[in-house]
């Protein structure tokens, strides 16, 4: 446990929650991908599902650790465990905003009104975007990363031409 705390620069026990949530998210992602792959072959073998889950999770872990190395300096985080929190915030926010947009699309009856898939997806993305912006800062605040995500939002929106709304 001491090596894990040193590796991720964890000073307080509550910060271990980020590691636990990251591990759960990693295994869940591996499981969902493995289940999707096996269902396309109509396989339901439990042992094969478990094996493939761990193989995929291991691959995702390696990719994530490589991303952590590159992004730690770019994002200028104070502690390594903050990278896990930031990745979790992006994952939760993206998934949630995409899920929330579905009922909004149904409520507005856009699926039936728009037959052209290009126009439909353009409108769906335009609906997702503001939801994502708000959720990103909100979920970032819940994970203790408000400062990072507020700066991230301002930078992203400034690049889109909204710089005049963010005076320093």
DSSP file (Angstrom, degrees, kcal/mol; ACC not computed):
  #  RESIDUE AA STRUCTURE BP1 BP2  ACC     N-H-->O    O-->H-N    N-H-->O    O-->H-N    TCO  KAPPA ALPHA  PHI   PSI    X-CA   Y-CA   Z-CA
    1    1 A X     >        0   0    0      0, 0.0     4,-2.4     0, 0.0     5,-0.2   0.000 360.0 360.0 360.0 -36.7    0.0    0.0    0.0
    2    2 A X  H  >  +     0   0    0      1,-0.2     4,-2.3     2,-0.2     5,-0.2   0.899 360.0  50.8 -63.2 -40.3    2.9    2.3    0.8
    3    3 A X  H  > S+     0   0    0      2,-0.2     4,-2.8     1,-0.2    -1,-0.2   0.893 109.9  50.3 -64.4 -39.4    4.3    1.9   -2.7
    4    4 A X  H  > S+     0   0    0      2,-0.2     4,-2.2     1,-0.2    -2,-0.2   0.929 110.8  49.0 -63.9 -44.7    1.0    2.7   -4.3
    5    5 A X  H  <>S+     0   0    0     -4,-2.4     5,-2.8     1,-0.2     4,-0.4   0.898 114.1  46.2 -62.6 -40.2    0.6    5.8   -2.2
    6    6 A X  H ><5S+     0   0    0     -4,-2.3     3,-0.8     3,-0.2    -2,-0.2   0.921 111.2  51.6 -68.0 -43.7    4.1    6.9   -3.1
    7    7 A X  H 3<5S+     0   0    0     -4,-2.8    -2,-0.2     1,-0.2    -1,-0.2   0.892 119.1  35.5 -60.9 -40.7    3.7    6.2   -6.8
    8    8 A X  T 3<5S-     0   0    0     -4,-2.2    73,-1.4    -5,-0.2    -1,-0.2   0.312 109.2-120.5 -98.6   7.9    0.4    8.2   -7.0
    9    9 A X  T < 5 +     0   0    0     -3,-0.8     2,-0.6    -4,-0.4    -3,-0.2   0.890  48.5 172.0  56.3  44.8    1.6   10.9   -4.6
   10   10 A X      < +     0   0    0     -5,-2.8    -1,-0.2    -6,-0.2     3,-0.1  -0.762  15.6 169.4 -89.5 123.4   -1.3   10.2   -2.2
   11   11 A X        +     0   0    0     -2,-0.6     2,-0.4     1,-0.2    -1,-0.2   0.703  64.9  43.2-103.7 -28.0   -1.0   12.0    1.1
   12   12 A X  S >  S-     0   0    0      1,-0.1     3,-1.6    -7,-0.1     4,-0.3  -0.934  78.7-125.5-124.4 146.0   -4.4   11.4    2.6
   13   13 A X  G >  S+     0   0    0     -2,-0.4     3,-1.8     1,-0.3     4,-0.3   0.802 105.8  65.8 -60.7 -31.4   -6.4    8.2    2.7
   14   14 A X  G >  S+     0   0    0      1,-0.3     3,-1.5     2,-0.2     4,-0.3   0.777  89.6  67.8 -63.2 -23.7   -9.5    9.8    1.0
   15   15 A X  G X> S+     0   0    0     -3,-1.6     3,-1.0     1,-0.3     4,-0.7   0.684  82.2  74.9 -69.8 -16.5   -7.4   10.3   -2.1
   16   16 A X  H <> S+     0   0    0     -3,-1.8     4,-2.4    -4,-0.3    -1,-0.3   0.724  78.1  76.1 -65.5 -20.5   -7.4    6.5   -2.5
   17   17 A X  H <> S+     0   0    0     -3,-1.5     4,-3.1    -4,-0.3     5,-0.3   0.878  89.9  55.6 -57.9 -38.0  -11.0    6.8   -3.7
   18   18 A X  H <> S+     0   0    0     -3,-1.0     4,-2.4    -4,-0.3    -1,-0.2   0.903 108.0  47.6 -63.7 -40.4   -9.8    8.1   -7.0
   19   19 A X  H  X S+     0   0    0     -4,-0.7     4,-2.5     2,-0.2    -2,-0.2   0.923 113.4  48.2 -64.6 -43.5   -7.6    5.0   -7.5
   20   20 A X  H  X S+     0   0    0     -4,-2.4     4,-2.5     2,-0.2    -2,-0.2   0.940 113.8  45.5 -62.6 -48.4  -10.5    2.7   -6.5
   21   21 A X  H  X S+     0   0    0     -4,-3.1     4,-2.8     1,-0.2    -1,-0.2   0.889 112.3  52.4 -62.9 -39.0  -12.9    4.5   -8.9
   22   22 A X  H  X S+     0   0    0     -4,-2.4     4,-2.3    -5,-0.3    -1,-0.2   0.909 110.3  48.0 -62.5 -42.2  -10.3    4.4  -11.6
   23   23 A X  H  X S+     0   0    0     -4,-2.5     4,-2.5     2,-0.2    -2,-0.2   0.907 112.6  48.0 -64.5 -42.5   -9.9    0.7  -11.2
   24   24 A X  H  X S+     0   0    0     -4,-2.5     4,-2.7     2,-0.2    -2,-0.2   0.926 112.9  48.4 -63.7 -44.6  -13.6    0.0  -11.2
   25   25 A X  H  X S+     0   0    0     -4,-2.8     4,-2.4     2,-0.2    -2,-0.2   0.887 111.1  51.7 -62.8 -38.8  -14.0    2.2  -14.3
   26   26 A X  H  X S+     0   0    0     -4,-2.3     4,-2.3     2,-0.2    -2,-0.2   0.941 113.2  43.0 -63.2 -48.9  -11.1    0.4  -16.0
   27   27 A X  H  X S+     0   0    0     -4,-2.5     4,-2.6     2,-0.2    -2,-0.2   0.883 113.5  52.1 -66.7 -38.5  -12.6   -3.1  -15.3
   28   28 A X  H  X S+     0   0    0     -4,-2.7     4,-2.8     2,-0.2     5,-0.2   0.913 110.1  48.7 -64.1 -41.9  -16.1   -2.0  -16.3
   29   29 A X  H  X S+     0   0    0     -4,-2.4     4,-2.4     2,-0.2     5,-0.2   0.928 112.7  48.2 -62.3 -44.9  -14.8   -0.6  -19.6
   30   30 A X  H  X S+     0   0    0     -4,-2.3     4,-2.5     1,-0.2    -2,-0.2   0.903 112.9  48.7 -61.2 -41.8  -12.9   -3.8  -20.2
   31   31 A X  H  X S+     0   0    0     -4,-2.6     4,-3.0     2,-0.2     5,-0.2   0.935 111.5  47.9 -64.2 -47.8  -16.0   -5.9  -19.4
   32   32 A X  H  X S+     0   0    0     -4,-2.8     4,-2.1     1,-0.2    -2,-0.2   0.897 114.5  46.3 -63.6 -39.9  -18.4   -3.9  -21.6
   33   33 A X  H  X S+     0   0    0     -4,-2.4     4,-2.4    -5,-0.2    -1,-0.2   0.924 114.1  48.0 -66.8 -43.5  -16.0   -4.1  -24.5
   34   34 A X  H  X S+     0   0    0     -4,-2.5     4,-2.8    -5,-0.2     5,-0.2   0.916 111.9  49.7 -62.6 -43.2  -15.4   -7.8  -24.0
   35   35 A X  H  X S+     0   0    0     -4,-3.0     4,-2.3     1,-0.2    -1,-0.2   0.904 111.5  49.2 -62.6 -41.7  -19.1   -8.4  -23.8
   36   36 A X  H  X S+     0   0    0     -4,-2.1     4,-1.2    -5,-0.2    -2,-0.2   0.902 112.7  47.4 -64.2 -41.5  -19.7   -6.5  -27.0
   37   37 A X  H  X S+     0   0    0     -4,-2.4     4,-0.7     1,-0.2     3,-0.4   0.942 114.9  45.0 -65.0 -47.8  -17.0   -8.4  -28.8
   38   38 A X  H ><>S+     0   0    0     -4,-2.8     5,-2.7     1,-0.2     3,-0.7   0.844 108.0  57.4 -68.1 -32.9  -18.2  -11.8  -27.7
   39   39 A X  H ><5S+     0   0    0     -4,-2.3     3,-0.8     1,-0.2    -1,-0.2   0.811  99.5  59.3 -68.8 -27.1  -21.9  -11.0  -28.4
   40   40 A X  H 3<5S+     0   0    0     -4,-1.2    -1,-0.2    -3,-0.4    -2,-0.2   0.744 111.2  41.4 -71.4 -20.8  -21.0  -10.2  -32.0
   41   41 A X  T <<5S-     0   0    0     -3,-0.7    -1,-0.2    -4,-0.7    -2,-0.2   0.303 114.7-120.5-101.2   6.1  -19.7  -13.8  -32.2
   42   42 A X  T < 5 +     0   0    0     -3,-0.8     2,-0.4     1,-0.2    -3,-0.2   0.818  62.6 149.0  54.1  36.7  -22.7  -15.1  -30.2
   43   43 A X      < +     0   0    0     -5,-2.7    -1,-0.2    -8,-0.1    -2,-0.1  -0.810  25.2 173.0 -95.7 138.2  -20.4  -16.4  -27.5
   44   44 A X        +     0   0    0     -2,-0.4     2,-0.4    -3,-0.1    -1,-0.1   0.094  25.1 143.2-129.6  22.4  -21.5  -16.5  -23.9
   45   45 A X     >  -     0   0    0      1,-0.2     4,-2.1    -7,-0.1     5,-0.1  -0.517  39.7-154.1 -68.4 120.0  -18.7  -18.4  -22.3
   46   46 A X  H  > S+     0   0    0     -2,-0.4     4,-2.6     2,-0.2     5,-0.2   0.887  92.3  50.8 -65.5 -41.4  -18.1  -16.9  -18.8
   47   47 A X  H  > S+     0   0    0      1,-0.2     4,-2.6     2,-0.2    -1,-0.2   0.914 111.7  47.9 -65.0 -42.1  -14.4  -17.9  -18.6
   48   48 A X  H  > S+     0   0    0      2,-0.2     4,-2.8     1,-0.2     5,-0.2   0.894 110.9  52.0 -64.2 -39.8  -13.7  -16.4  -22.0
   49   49 A X  H  X S+     0   0    0     -4,-2.1     4,-2.2     2,-0.2    -2,-0.2   0.924 111.7  45.9 -62.0 -45.5  -15.6  -13.2  -21.0
   50   50 A X  H  X S+     0   0    0     -4,-2.6     4,-2.1     2,-0.2    -2,-0.2   0.931 114.3  48.3 -63.5 -45.9  -13.5  -12.9  -17.8
   51   51 A X  H  X S+     0   0    0     -4,-2.6     4,-2.1     1,-0.2    -2,-0.2   0.935 113.9  45.5 -60.5 -48.2  -10.2  -13.6  -19.7
   52   52 A X  H  X S+     0   0    0     -4,-2.8     4,-2.7     1,-0.2     5,-0.3   0.855 108.9  57.6 -65.8 -34.9  -11.1  -11.1  -22.4
   53   53 A X  H  X S+     0   0    0     -4,-2.2     4,-2.6    -5,-0.2    -1,-0.2   0.934 109.7  44.0 -59.1 -46.9  -12.1   -8.5  -19.8
   54   54 A X  H  X S+     0   0    0     -4,-2.1     4,-2.3     2,-0.2    -2,-0.2   0.876 113.0  51.2 -68.9 -36.9   -8.7   -8.7  -18.2
   55   55 A X  H  X S+     0   0    0     -4,-2.1     4,-1.9     2,-0.2    -2,-0.2   0.946 114.7  42.6 -63.4 -48.1   -6.8   -8.6  -21.5
   56   56 A X  H  X S+     0   0    0     -4,-2.7     4,-2.6     2,-0.2    -2,-0.2   0.909 113.7  52.1 -65.8 -42.0   -8.8   -5.5  -22.6
   57   57 A X  H  X S+     0   0    0     -4,-2.6     4,-2.5    -5,-0.3    -1,-0.2   0.894 108.4  51.5 -61.2 -40.2   -8.5   -3.8  -19.2
   58   58 A X  H  X S+     0   0    0     -4,-2.3     4,-2.2     2,-0.2    -1,-0.2   0.904 110.4  48.7 -63.4 -41.6   -4.7   -4.4  -19.2
   59   59 A X  H  X S+     0   0    0     -4,-1.9     4,-2.2     2,-0.2    -2,-0.2   0.918 111.9  48.2 -63.6 -44.0   -4.5   -2.8  -22.7
   60   60 A X  H  X S+     0   0    0     -4,-2.6     4,-2.7     1,-0.2    -2,-0.2   0.900 109.9  53.8 -63.0 -40.3   -6.6    0.2  -21.6
   61   61 A X  H  X S+     0   0    0     -4,-2.5     4,-2.6     2,-0.2    -2,-0.2   0.922 108.6  48.4 -60.3 -45.5   -4.4    0.5  -18.5
   62   62 A X  H  X S+     0   0    0     -4,-2.2     4,-1.9     2,-0.2    -1,-0.2   0.913 113.0  47.3 -62.9 -42.9   -1.2    0.7  -20.5
   63   63 A X  H  X S+     0   0    0     -4,-2.2     4,-2.2     1,-0.2    -1,-0.2   0.925 112.9  49.9 -62.7 -44.0   -2.7    3.3  -22.9
   64   64 A X  H  X S+     0   0    0     -4,-2.7     4,-2.5     1,-0.2    -2,-0.2   0.903 108.7  51.0 -63.5 -42.7   -3.9    5.3  -19.9
   65   65 A X  H  X S+     0   0    0     -4,-2.6     4,-1.8     2,-0.2    -1,-0.2   0.874 109.9  50.4 -64.8 -36.2   -0.5    5.3  -18.1
   66   66 A X  H  X S+     0   0    0     -4,-1.9     4,-1.6     2,-0.2    -1,-0.2   0.902 110.9  49.2 -66.2 -40.1    1.2    6.5  -21.3
   67   67 A X  H  X S+     0   0    0     -4,-2.2     4,-3.0     1,-0.2     5,-0.3   0.896 106.7  56.8 -63.8 -39.5   -1.3    9.3  -21.6
   68   68 A X  H  X S+     0   0    0     -4,-2.5     4,-2.1     1,-0.2    -1,-0.2   0.911 104.6  52.1 -57.7 -43.5   -0.7   10.2  -17.9
   69   69 A X  H  X S+     0   0    0     -4,-1.8     4,-0.6     1,-0.2    -1,-0.2   0.916 115.3  40.6 -60.7 -43.6    3.0   10.6  -18.6
   70   70 A X  H  X S+     0   0    0     -4,-1.6     4,-1.0     1,-0.2     3,-0.3   0.895 119.4  43.7 -72.4 -39.9    2.4   13.0  -21.5
   71   71 A X  H  X S+     0   0    0     -4,-3.0     4,-3.1     1,-0.2     5,-0.3   0.698  95.5  75.7 -83.6 -19.0   -0.5   14.9  -19.9
   72   72 A X  H  X>S+     0   0    0     -4,-2.1     5,-1.1    -5,-0.3     4,-0.6   0.904 105.4  36.1 -59.8 -41.5    1.0   15.3  -16.4
   73   73 A X  H  <5S+     0   0    0     -4,-0.6    -1,-0.2    -3,-0.3    -2,-0.2   0.876 118.1  50.9 -79.1 -37.5    3.4   18.0  -17.7
   74   74 A X  H  <5S+     0   0    0     -4,-1.0    -2,-0.2     1,-0.2    -3,-0.1   0.918 117.2  38.6 -66.0 -43.3    0.9   19.6  -20.1
   75   75 A X  H  <5S-     0   0    0     -4,-3.1    -1,-0.2     2,-0.0    -2,-0.2   0.586  99.1-139.9 -85.4 -10.4   -1.9   19.9  -17.6
   76   76 A X  T  <5 -     0   0    0     -4,-0.6     2,-0.2    -5,-0.3    -3,-0.2   0.923  30.9-179.6  52.1  54.3    0.5   20.9  -14.8
   77   77 A X      < -     0   0    0     -5,-1.1    -1,-0.1    -6,-0.2     3,-0.1  -0.543  28.9-139.7 -81.8 152.3   -1.2   18.9  -12.0
   78   78 A X  S    S+     0   0    0     -2,-0.2     2,-0.3     1,-0.2    -1,-0.1   0.901  84.5  25.8 -77.7 -42.8    0.2   19.0   -8.5
   79   79 A X  S >  S-     0   0    0      1,-0.1     3,-1.0    -7,-0.0     4,-0.4  -0.908  73.6-127.3-125.4 150.6   -0.2   15.3   -7.7
   80   80 A X  T >> S+     0   0    0     -2,-0.3     3,-1.4     1,-0.2     4,-0.7   0.830 106.6  64.6 -65.7 -32.4   -0.4   12.2  -10.0
   81   81 A X  H 3> S+     0   0    0    -73,-1.4     4,-1.7     1,-0.3     3,-0.3   0.766  89.8  69.0 -63.8 -22.4   -3.7   11.0   -8.4
   82   82 A X  H <> S+     0   0    0     -3,-1.0     4,-2.6     1,-0.2    -1,-0.3   0.811  89.7  62.3 -65.4 -28.5   -5.3   14.2   -9.8
   83   83 A X  H <> S+     0   0    0     -3,-1.4     4,-2.6    -4,-0.4    -1,-0.2   0.898 102.8  49.5 -62.3 -39.7   -4.8   12.7  -13.3
   84   84 A X  H  X S+     0   0    0     -4,-0.7     4,-2.6    -3,-0.3    -2,-0.2   0.933 110.9  49.6 -63.6 -45.0   -7.1    9.8  -12.4
   85   85 A X  H  X S+     0   0    0     -4,-1.7     4,-2.2     1,-0.2    -2,-0.2   0.909 111.5  49.0 -60.0 -42.4   -9.7   12.3  -11.1
   86   86 A X  H  X S+     0   0    0     -4,-2.6     4,-2.3     2,-0.2    -2,-0.2   0.919 111.4  48.3 -65.3 -44.3   -9.5   14.3  -14.3
   87   87 A X  H  X S+     0   0    0     -4,-2.6     4,-2.4     1,-0.2    -1,-0.2   0.903 111.1  51.4 -62.4 -40.7   -9.9   11.3  -16.5
   88   88 A X  H  X S+     0   0    0     -4,-2.6     4,-2.9     2,-0.2     5,-0.3   0.905 108.4  51.7 -62.4 -41.1  -12.9   10.1  -14.4
   89   89 A X  H  X S+     0   0    0     -4,-2.2     4,-2.7     1,-0.2     5,-0.3   0.930 110.4  47.9 -62.2 -45.3  -14.5   13.6  -14.8
   90   90 A X  H  X S+     0   0    0     -4,-2.3     4,-2.4     2,-0.2     5,-0.2   0.913 114.2  47.5 -61.4 -41.9  -14.1   13.5  -18.6
   91   91 A X  H  X S+     0   0    0     -4,-2.4     4,-2.1     2,-0.2     5,-0.2   0.939 115.2  43.8 -65.0 -47.6  -15.5    9.9  -18.7
   92   92 A X  H  X S+     0   0    0     -4,-2.9     4,-2.6     1,-0.2     5,-0.2   0.921 115.7  48.3 -64.6 -44.2  -18.5   10.7  -16.5
   93   93 A X  H  X S+     0   0    0     -4,-2.7     4,-2.6    -5,-0.3     5,-0.3   0.924 112.4  47.1 -65.1 -46.0  -19.3   14.0  -18.2
   94   94 A X  H  X S+     0   0    0     -4,-2.4     4,-1.8    -5,-0.3    -1,-0.2   0.934 116.1  44.0 -62.4 -46.4  -19.1   12.6  -21.7
   95   95 A X  H  X S+     0   0    0     -4,-2.1     4,-2.2    -5,-0.2    -2,-0.2   0.921 115.6  48.1 -64.4 -44.3  -21.3    9.6  -21.0
   96   96 A X  H  X S+     0   0    0     -4,-2.6     4,-2.8    -5,-0.2     5,-0.2   0.917 110.8  49.0 -66.2 -44.2  -23.8   11.6  -19.0
   97   97 A X  H  X S+     0   0    0     -4,-2.6     4,-1.7    -5,-0.2    -1,-0.2   0.882 112.2  49.3 -65.8 -35.7  -24.2   14.4  -21.5
   98   98 A X  H  X S+     0   0    0     -4,-1.8     4,-0.9    -5,-0.3    -1,-0.2   0.904 113.4  46.9 -67.3 -40.2  -24.7   11.8  -24.3
   99   99 A X  H >X S+     0   0    0     -4,-2.2     4,-0.8     1,-0.2     3,-0.6   0.906 111.6  50.6 -66.2 -42.0  -27.3   10.0  -22.2
  100  100 A X  H 3X S+     0   0    0     -4,-2.8     4,-1.3     1,-0.2    -1,-0.2   0.839 102.4  61.2 -66.6 -32.9  -29.1   13.2  -21.3
  101  101 A X  H 3X S+     0   0    0     -4,-1.7     4,-2.6    -5,-0.2    -1,-0.2   0.818  93.3  66.5 -66.6 -28.6  -29.3   14.3  -24.9
  102  102 A X  H <X S+     0   0    0     -4,-0.9     4,-2.3    -3,-0.6    -1,-0.2   0.956 103.5  41.8 -57.6 -55.2  -31.4   11.2  -25.8
  103  103 A X  H  X S+     0   0    0     -4,-0.8     4,-2.8     1,-0.2    -1,-0.2   0.849 113.6  54.4 -62.3 -32.3  -34.5   12.2  -23.8
  104  104 A X  H  X S+     0   0    0     -4,-1.3     4,-2.2     2,-0.2    -1,-0.2   0.923 108.2  49.2 -65.9 -42.3  -34.2   15.8  -24.9
  105  105 A X  H  <>S+     0   0    0     -4,-2.6     5,-2.1     2,-0.2     4,-0.5   0.917 113.9  46.3 -60.4 -44.1  -34.2   14.6  -28.5
  106  106 A X  H ><5S+     0   0    0     -4,-2.3     3,-0.9     1,-0.2    -2,-0.2   0.910 110.2  53.0 -65.2 -42.1  -37.3   12.5  -27.8
  107  107 A X  H 3<5S+     0   0    0     -4,-2.8    -1,-0.2     1,-0.3    -2,-0.2   0.885 112.5  44.3 -61.5 -39.0  -39.0   15.3  -26.0
  108  108 A X  T 3<5S-     0   0    0     -4,-2.2    -1,-0.3    -5,-0.2    -2,-0.2   0.521 107.1-131.4 -82.3  -5.4  -38.4   17.7  -28.9
  109  109 A X  T <>5 +     0   0    0     -3,-0.9     4,-1.4    -4,-0.5     3,-0.2   0.828  55.9 147.9  61.1  34.5  -39.5   14.9  -31.3
  110  110 A X  H  >< +     0   0    0     -5,-2.1     4,-2.5     1,-0.2    -4,-0.1   0.806  58.4  64.5 -73.3 -29.8  -36.5   15.5  -33.5
  111  111 A X  H  4 S+     0   0    0     -6,-0.4    -1,-0.2     1,-0.2    -5,-0.1   0.894 110.7  37.6 -61.0 -38.9  -36.1   11.9  -34.6
  112  112 A X  H  4 S+     0   0    0     -3,-0.2    -1,-0.2     1,-0.2    -2,-0.2   0.795 117.3  51.1 -82.6 -29.0  -39.4   12.0  -36.4
  113  113 A X  H  < S+     0   0    0     -4,-1.4     2,-0.6     1,-0.2    -2,-0.2   0.835 108.6  52.3 -76.8 -32.8  -39.0   15.6  -37.7
  114  114 A X     <  +     0   0    0     -4,-2.5    -1,-0.2     1,-0.1    -5,-0.0  -0.913  52.3 171.2-113.6 115.7  -35.6   15.2  -39.2
  115  115 A X        +     0   0    0     -2,-0.6     2,-0.6    -3,-0.1    -1,-0.1   0.722  58.1  89.8 -92.7 -24.2  -35.0   12.3  -41.6
  116  116 A X     >  -     0   0    0      1,-0.2     4,-2.3     2,-0.0     5,-0.1  -0.639  66.5-154.1 -76.6 118.9  -31.6   13.4  -42.8
  117  117 A X  H  > S+     0   0    0     -2,-0.6     4,-2.7     1,-0.2     5,-0.2   0.833  91.3  57.0 -66.4 -32.4  -29.1   11.7  -40.4
  118  118 A X  H  > S+     0   0    0      2,-0.2     4,-2.0     1,-0.2    -1,-0.2   0.940 111.3  42.1 -63.4 -46.1  -26.4   14.4  -41.0
  119  119 A X  H  > S+     0   0    0      2,-0.2     4,-2.5     1,-0.2     5,-0.2   0.904 113.8  53.5 -66.4 -41.1  -28.8   17.2  -39.8
  120  120 A X  H  X S+     0   0    0     -4,-2.3     4,-2.5     1,-0.2    -2,-0.2   0.942 112.1  43.1 -58.9 -49.1  -30.0   15.0  -37.0
  121  121 A X  H  X S+     0   0    0     -4,-2.7     4,-2.5     2,-0.2    -1,-0.2   0.837 111.3  55.1 -70.3 -31.8  -26.5   14.3  -35.6
  122  122 A X  H  X S+     0   0    0     -4,-2.0     4,-2.1    -5,-0.2    -1,-0.2   0.939 111.9  43.7 -62.8 -45.9  -25.5   17.9  -36.1
  123  123 A X  H  X S+     0   0    0     -4,-2.5     4,-1.7     2,-0.2    -2,-0.2   0.899 112.1  53.6 -66.0 -40.1  -28.5   19.1  -34.0
  124  124 A X  H  X S+     0   0    0     -4,-2.5     4,-2.6    -5,-0.2    -2,-0.2   0.918 109.7  47.6 -61.5 -42.8  -27.8   16.3  -31.4
  125  125 A X  H  X S+     0   0    0     -4,-2.5     4,-2.5     1,-0.2    -1,-0.2   0.894 109.4  53.5 -64.9 -39.5  -24.2   17.5  -31.0
  126  126 A X  H  X S+     0   0    0     -4,-2.1     4,-0.7     1,-0.2    -1,-0.2   0.813 111.7  46.2 -64.9 -29.0  -25.3   21.1  -30.7
  127  127 A X  H  X S+     0   0    0     -4,-1.7     4,-1.0     2,-0.1    -2,-0.2   0.885 113.2  48.8 -76.6 -41.1  -27.7   19.9  -27.9
  128  128 A X  H  X S+     0   0    0     -4,-2.6     4,-2.9     1,-0.2     5,-0.2   0.886  99.3  69.7 -64.7 -39.3  -25.0   17.8  -26.2
  129  129 A X  H  X S+     0   0    0     -4,-2.5     4,-2.2     1,-0.2    -1,-0.2   0.889 101.1  39.9 -54.1 -54.0  -22.4   20.6  -26.3
  130  130 A X  H  X S+     0   0    0     -4,-0.7     4,-2.0     1,-0.2    -1,-0.2   0.874 115.7  53.0 -66.6 -32.7  -23.9   23.1  -23.7
  131  131 A X  H  X S+     0   0    0     -4,-1.0     4,-2.7     1,-0.2    -2,-0.2   0.935 109.8  49.3 -62.1 -44.6  -24.9   20.1  -21.5
  132  132 A X  H  X S+     0   0    0     -4,-2.9     4,-2.6     1,-0.2    -2,-0.2   0.901 108.1  53.3 -60.8 -43.3  -21.3   18.9  -21.6
  133  133 A X  H  X S+     0   0    0     -4,-2.2     4,-1.4    -5,-0.2    -1,-0.2   0.924 113.4  41.9 -60.4 -45.8  -19.9   22.3  -20.7
  134  134 A X  H  X S+     0   0    0     -4,-2.0     4,-2.2     1,-0.2    -2,-0.2   0.930 116.1  48.4 -68.3 -45.7  -22.0   22.7  -17.6
  135  135 A X  H  X S+     0   0    0     -4,-2.7     4,-3.4    -5,-0.2     5,-0.4   0.861 105.0  60.1 -64.2 -35.2  -21.5   19.1  -16.5
  136  136 A X  H  X S+     0   0    0     -4,-2.6     4,-1.9    -5,-0.2    -1,-0.2   0.931 111.0  39.0 -59.7 -46.8  -17.8   19.3  -17.0
  137  137 A X  H  X S+     0   0    0     -4,-1.4     4,-2.1    -5,-0.2    -1,-0.2   0.907 118.2  49.6 -70.0 -41.0  -17.4   22.1  -14.5
  138  138 A X  H  X S+     0   0    0     -4,-2.2     4,-2.0     2,-0.2    -2,-0.2   0.944 115.3  41.0 -64.4 -50.0  -20.0   20.6  -12.1
  139  139 A X  H  X S+     0   0    0     -4,-3.4     4,-2.0     1,-0.2    -1,-0.2   0.873 113.1  56.1 -67.7 -36.2  -18.5   17.1  -12.1
  140  140 A X  H  <>S+     0   0    0     -4,-1.9     5,-3.7    -5,-0.4     6,-0.4   0.893 107.1  49.7 -59.9 -39.7  -15.0   18.6  -11.9
  141  141 A X  H ><5S+     0   0    0     -4,-2.1     3,-1.5     4,-0.3     5,-0.3   0.908 107.7  53.4 -64.9 -42.4  -16.1   20.5   -8.8
  142  142 A X  H 3<5S+     0   0    0     -4,-2.0    -1,-0.2     1,-0.3    -2,-0.2   0.874 110.7  47.3 -60.4 -37.2  -17.5   17.3   -7.2
  143  143 A X  T 3<5S-     0   0    0     -4,-2.0    -1,-0.3    -5,-0.1    -2,-0.2   0.331 121.3-108.3 -87.6   7.6  -14.1   15.6   -7.8
  144  144 A X  T < 5S+     0   0    0     -3,-1.5    -3,-0.2    -5,-0.1     3,-0.1   0.727  92.9 108.2  76.9  22.0  -12.2   18.5   -6.4
  145  145 A X     >< +     0   0    0     -5,-3.7     4,-2.3    -6,-0.2    -4,-0.3  -0.069  28.3 126.8-120.9  31.9  -10.8   19.7   -9.7
  146  146 A X  H  > S+     0   0    0     -6,-0.4     4,-2.9    -5,-0.3     5,-0.3   0.913  72.8  53.5 -57.5 -46.0  -12.9   22.9  -10.2
  147  147 A X  H  > S+     0   0    0      1,-0.2     4,-1.9     2,-0.2    -1,-0.2   0.911 111.0  46.4 -58.1 -45.0   -9.9   25.1  -10.8
  148  148 A X  H  > S+     0   0    0      1,-0.2     4,-2.3     2,-0.2    -1,-0.2   0.942 116.5  43.2 -62.3 -48.7   -8.5   22.8  -13.6
  149  149 A X  H  X S+     0   0    0     -4,-2.3     4,-2.6     2,-0.2    -2,-0.2   0.802 110.6  54.4 -74.7 -28.3  -11.9   22.4  -15.3
  150  150 A X  H  X S+     0   0    0     -4,-2.9     4,-2.5    -5,-0.2    -1,-0.2   0.926 112.5  44.4 -67.7 -42.9  -12.8   26.1  -15.1
  151  151 A X  H  X S+     0   0    0     -4,-1.9     4,-2.3    -5,-0.3    -2,-0.2   0.900 113.5  51.7 -64.7 -40.1   -9.5   27.0  -16.7
  152  152 A X  H  X S+     0   0    0     -4,-2.3     4,-2.4     2,-0.2    -2,-0.2   0.920 110.9  47.7 -61.5 -45.5  -10.1   24.2  -19.3
  153  153 A X  H  X S+     0   0    0     -4,-2.6     4,-3.2     2,-0.2     5,-0.3   0.933 111.5  49.4 -61.3 -48.4  -13.6   25.5  -20.1
  154  154 A X  H  X S+     0   0    0     -4,-2.5     4,-2.2     1,-0.2    -1,-0.2   0.906 112.5  48.2 -60.2 -41.3  -12.4   29.1  -20.5
  155  155 A X  H  X S+     0   0    0     -4,-2.3     4,-1.7     2,-0.2    -1,-0.2   0.922 114.5  45.4 -65.4 -44.1   -9.6   28.0  -22.8
  156  156 A X  H  X S+     0   0    0     -4,-2.4     4,-0.7     1,-0.2    -2,-0.2   0.931 116.0  44.7 -66.3 -46.0  -11.9   25.9  -24.9
  157  157 A X  H  <>S+     0   0    0     -4,-3.2     5,-2.5     1,-0.2     3,-0.4   0.835 109.3  57.0 -69.8 -31.3  -14.6   28.5  -25.2
  158  158 A X  I ><>S+     0   0    0     -4,-2.2     3,-1.5    -5,-0.3     5,-0.6   0.899 104.0  53.1 -63.6 -39.8  -12.1   31.2  -25.9
  159  159 A X  I 3<5S+     0   0    0     -4,-1.7    -1,-0.2     1,-0.3    -2,-0.2   0.724 105.8  55.4 -66.8 -20.5  -10.8   29.2  -28.9
  160  160 A X  I 3<5S-     0   0    0     -4,-0.7    -1,-0.3    -3,-0.4    -2,-0.2   0.355 129.1 -93.7 -94.8   5.1  -14.4   29.1  -30.1
  161  161 A X  I < 5S+     0   0    0     -3,-1.5     3,-0.3    -4,-0.1    -3,-0.2   0.581  98.1 110.1  98.7  10.7  -14.8   32.9  -30.0
  162  162 A X  I > < +     0   0    0     -5,-2.5     3,-1.6     1,-0.2     4,-0.3   0.112  37.4 116.2-102.1  21.3  -16.3   33.4  -26.6
  163  163 A X  G > < +     0   0    0     -5,-0.6     3,-1.9     1,-0.3    -1,-0.2   0.829  64.5  66.0 -60.7 -34.1  -13.2   35.1  -25.1
  164  164 A X  G 3  S+     0   0    0     -3,-0.3    -1,-0.3     1,-0.3     3,-0.2   0.705  95.0  59.5 -63.8 -18.7  -14.9   38.4  -24.5
  165  165 A X  G <  S+     0   0    0     -3,-1.6     2,-0.5     1,-0.2    -1,-0.3   0.554  98.3  62.9 -86.1  -7.7  -17.1   36.7  -21.9
  166  166 A X    <   +     0   0    0     -3,-1.9     2,-0.3    -4,-0.3    -1,-0.2  -0.748  67.2 179.1-120.2  83.3  -14.1   35.7  -19.7
  167  167 A X              0   0    0     -2,-0.5    -3,-0.1    -3,-0.2    -2,-0.0  -0.660 360.0 360.0 -84.4 139.1  -12.3   38.7  -18.5
  168  168 A X              0   0    0     -2,-0.3    -1,-0.1     0, 0.0    -2,-0.0   0.422 360.0 360.0 -92.2 360.0   -9.3   38.0  -16.3
